[in-house]
């Protein structure tokens, strides 16, 4: 079983590779349930929303670009969902 930090890193890495993912595609790639994908996305959003982590700190923790962090946070903030939860 992959630990949560490694799974979140892998999730962010996948999200940075294309503009849109379905929850089913992410769960298949990560070999986890769709419910876990939704929880992980919510966890990332919460890490920023609670003020525990700034965008810069999330970038450093997960070694990703600013655009990826903003894209993930903006999707959940404006729609209450992510592309992973909304089929296209």
C-alpha positions in Angstrom: 0.0 0.0 0.0 1.3 3.4 -0.9 1.4 6.0 1.8 -0.8 9.1 1.6 2.0 11.6 0.8 3.3 9.5 -2.0 -0.2 9.0 -3.4 -0.9 12.8 -3.2 2.4 13.5 -5.0 1.4 11.0 -7.7 -2.1 12.5 -8.0 -0.7 16.0 -8.5 1.8 14.6 -11.0 -1.0 13.1 -13.0 -3.2 16.2 -12.8 -0.3 18.2 -14.2 -0.1 16.1 -17.3 -3.4 17.1 -18.9 -6.2 19.6 -18.4 -9.0 17.1 -17.6 -9.3 13.7 -15.9 -12.3 11.7 -15.0 -12.3 10.3 -11.5 -12.5 6.8 -13.0 -9.3 7.4 -15.0 -7.4 8.8 -12.0 -8.5 5.9 -9.8 -7.4 3.4 -12.4 -4.0 5.1 -12.8 -3.4 5.3 -9.1 -5.0 1.9 -8.4 -7.3 3.3 -5.7 -11.0 3.8 -5.4 -12.8 6.8 -6.8 -13.8 7.7 -3.3 -10.1 7.9 -2.3 -9.4 10.1 -5.3 -12.1 12.5 -4.1 -10.8 12.4 -0.5 -7.2 13.1 -1.7 -8.3 16.1 -3.8 -10.3 17.4 -0.8 -7.2 16.9 1.4 -5.1 19.0 -1.0 -7.6 21.7 -1.0 -8.0 21.7 2.7 -4.2 21.9 3.2 -4.3 25.2 1.4 -7.7 26.5 2.6 -6.9 26.0 6.3 -3.8 28.2 6.0 -1.5 25.4 7.0 0.2 25.6 3.7 0.8 28.4 1.2 0.9 27.8 -2.5 4.7 28.0 -2.3 4.8 25.4 0.5 2.6 23.0 -1.4 4.8 23.4 -4.4 7.9 22.6 -2.3 6.2 19.7 -0.4 5.1 18.1 -3.7 7.8 19.4 -6.0 5.4 20.7 -8.6 4.8 23.9 -10.4 2.6 26.8 -9.2 0.2 26.4 -12.2 -0.6 22.9 -11.2 -1.4 23.9 -7.6 -3.6 26.8 -8.7 -5.4 24.7 -11.3 -6.3 22.1 -8.7 -7.4 24.6 -6.1 -9.3 26.8 -8.5 -11.3 23.9 -9.9 -12.5 22.9 -6.5 -13.0 26.4 -5.3 -15.1 27.7 -8.2 -17.2 24.6 -8.8 -17.0 22.6 -5.6 -15.7 19.7 -7.7 -12.7 18.9 -9.8 -12.5 17.7 -13.3 -11.9 14.3 -11.7 -15.4 14.4 -10.4 -17.0 15.9 -13.5 -17.0 13.8 -16.7 -16.2 15.6 -19.9 
